[in-house]
Amino acid sequence: MSPNVAARPLEGRLVVLGITGSIAAYKAPEIVRALRAAGADVQALLTPAATRFVSPLTLRTLTGRAVDADLLDLLPDGRIGHIVAADSADAILVAPATAQWLGAMAGGLAGDPVTAACLATGAPVIVAPAMDGEMWEHPATQSNARRLTEDFGYTLVAPESGELASGSSGVGRLAEIATIVTAVVRAIGNAPVREPNAAKRPPTVASGDLSGRRIVITAGGTEEAIDPVRILANRSSGRQGIALAEAARDRGADVLLIAARVAVPLPEGVEIVRAMSVAALEAALASALPAFTAQPAQGTASAAGATGADALIAAAAVSDFRPVGGAATEKLRRDGELVLRLESTPDLLAGVARRLGPRATRRTILVGFSAESGGTTRAAEKLASKDLDLVVANDVTAPGVGFESLDNAAVITGADGATTSVGPAPKRVVADAILDRVAALLAAQR
Ligand SMILES: Cc1cc2nc3c(=O)[nH]c(=O)nc-3n(C[C@H](O)[C@H](O)[C@H](O)COP(=O)(O)O)c2cc1C
């Protein structure tokens, strides 16, 4: 055996690390480091409970690969996370494994990405439980652990004795990390690499091509009050804007997400400002993008110092109308017919473009969206009339894409006339295609 193999026994291997909701999940980043030090590529899968103990963002950063923390969420490239993990892993290591997870696995319940990947894989599975001493000793837990080893052929790295999170002492502490890594090396043995084709392994996260950049993104649909209980709203779910915020964050940007009404959870790892109405959004944009005053000093790559952001991606669906004179102060009564008089709202993006100065001289890249119905013909007009750098046009009436759906299809047009078509694809894929164009424009400014 060459010294290199001894030092890095997992070189070229993909180890999928399943993390479940034990207090010992705080050790997961250390397990990732130890596996990587042994030469492995690592992908993390988390149960929903595990995300309360350790951040997917931390694991994504440490592994350099997309994390699967939601069984029903697709990977950024649209593939099914637990199947990709199951098919490409040289080994699946579940550490720490909770009592709950042992029971779910023993029963064959595919309710989280970790059990689902284990059920779908032909790779060896190594399980390192961690729990309170009484939980570990319980006959139910013992019988579940036996089923995993005796019936499924999994390797069990038994918990050790010591001080537990509960404050008591006993057997239940996660085994030493070195012991766990040794068990993984042994379980893989001399088996051939299961998936040498990098494209079939879980996706690596895009390089940090936006690192050091400040990107402001608006998302969701604005709402205008009619009276104290009623609003005028639109059908935007905020998914595309949120996918943009997550993708920009993952590519290293410092992200400010200005969120109106959204139907999905807001992302972690980005700065968030809520702005529900057109007026609130206008105020948030004014504070995020103060008036352009000076060119940044020569050699400064980022425009953030001068204008507050390197790019503004205006993905929010902003109300075009609001009640004249504002909302009624009292709830409107159901007395016959109600006539609402509406006025047009200001065009916020055009306002930002005016404030920051003409495209030829401003340093902030401005990206607008054009929600089209039955074609994508207004995009070029919008690009010119608002003096934008990019317009993303999508047909919101096309089946399966646009508002409220998980997928989108878009044509991205630049001021130079260059177009990119993307989709139908998950909104995260569309987000990355938009950010590719933004990153290219920013790189060209240098
Ligand atoms: C602070 C805290 C620590 C916990 N630590 C453990 C643990 O070490 N082991 C365990 O089996 N359960 C532990 N639990 C309970 C699990 O989080 C709970 O059973 C959860 O449903 C596990 O879900 P999962 O197995 O799908 O991740 C803990 C709960 C709390 C609130």
The ligand as an SDF file (V2000), in Angstrom:
LIG
                    3D

 31 33  0  0  0  0  0  0  0  0999 V2000
  -32.1620   19.4310   22.4510 C   0  0  0  0  0  0  0  0  0  0  0  0
  -32.5480   18.1120   21.8850 C   0  0  0  0  0  0  0  0  0  0  0  0
  -31.6030   17.1400   21.7260 C   0  0  0  0  0  0  0  0  0  0  0  0
  -31.9360   15.8960   21.2030 C   0  0  0  0  0  0  0  0  0  0  0  0
  -30.9850   14.9540   21.0700 N   0  0  0  0  0  0  0  0  0  0  0  0
  -31.3170   13.7310   20.6480 C   0  0  0  0  0  0  0  0  0  0  0  0
  -30.3230   12.7250   20.5550 C   0  0  0  0  0  0  0  0  0  0  0  0
  -29.1400   12.9350   20.8470 O   0  0  0  0  0  0  0  0  0  0  0  0
  -30.7150   11.4960   20.1020 N   0  0  0  0  0  0  0  0  0  0  0  0
  -31.9970   11.1980   19.7750 C   0  0  0  0  0  0  0  0  0  0  0  0
  -32.2860   10.0600   19.4060 O   0  0  0  0  0  0  0  0  0  0  0  0
  -32.9570   12.1600   19.8310 N   0  0  0  0  0  0  0  0  0  0  0  0
  -32.6470   13.3980   20.2660 C   0  0  0  0  0  0  0  0  0  0  0  0
  -33.6210   14.3680   20.3290 N   0  0  0  0  0  0  0  0  0  0  0  0
  -34.9710   14.0610   19.8520 C   0  0  0  0  0  0  0  0  0  0  0  0
  -35.0430   14.1410   18.3290 C   0  0  0  0  0  0  0  0  0  0  0  0
  -34.6660   15.4390   17.8840 O   0  0  0  0  0  0  0  0  0  0  0  0
  -36.4430   13.7990   17.8370 C   0  0  0  0  0  0  0  0  0  0  0  0
  -36.7490   12.4650   18.1580 O   0  0  0  0  0  0  0  0  0  0  0  0
  -36.6100   14.0310   16.3530 C   0  0  0  0  0  0  0  0  0  0  0  0
  -37.9200   13.6690   15.9810 O   0  0  0  0  0  0  0  0  0  0  0  0
  -35.6150   13.2290   15.5330 C   0  0  0  0  0  0  0  0  0  0  0  0
  -35.9660   13.3150   14.1510 O   0  0  0  0  0  0  0  0  0  0  0  0
  -35.0620   12.6790   12.9990 P   0  0  0  0  0  0  0  0  0  0  0  0
  -34.6100   11.3530   13.4720 O   0  0  0  0  0  0  0  0  0  0  0  0
  -35.9810   12.5840   11.8190 O   0  0  0  0  0  0  0  0  0  0  0  0
  -33.9440   13.6100   12.7430 O   0  0  0  0  0  0  0  0  0  0  0  0
  -33.2790   15.6180   20.8400 C   0  0  0  0  0  0  0  0  0  0  0  0
  -34.2380   16.6120   20.9810 C   0  0  0  0  0  0  0  0  0  0  0  0
  -33.8920   17.8380   21.5250 C   0  0  0  0  0  0  0  0  0  0  0  0
  -34.9440   18.8830   21.6790 C   0  0  0  0  0  0  0  0  0  0  0  0
  1  2  1  0
  2  3  1  0
  2 30  2  0
  3  4  2  0
  4  5  1  0
  4 28  1  0
  5  6  2  0
  6  7  1  0
  6 13  1  0
  7  8  2  0
  7  9  1  0
  9 10  1  0
 10 11  2  0
 10 12  1  0
 12 13  2  0
 13 14  1  0
 14 15  1  0
 14 28  1  0
 15 16  1  0
 16 17  1  0
 16 18  1  0
 18 19  1  0
 18 20  1  0
 20 21  1  0
 20 22  1  0
 22 23  1  0
 23 24  1  0
 24 25  2  0
 24 26  1  0
 24 27  1  0
 28 29  2  0
 29 30  1  0
 30 31  1  0
M  END
$$$$
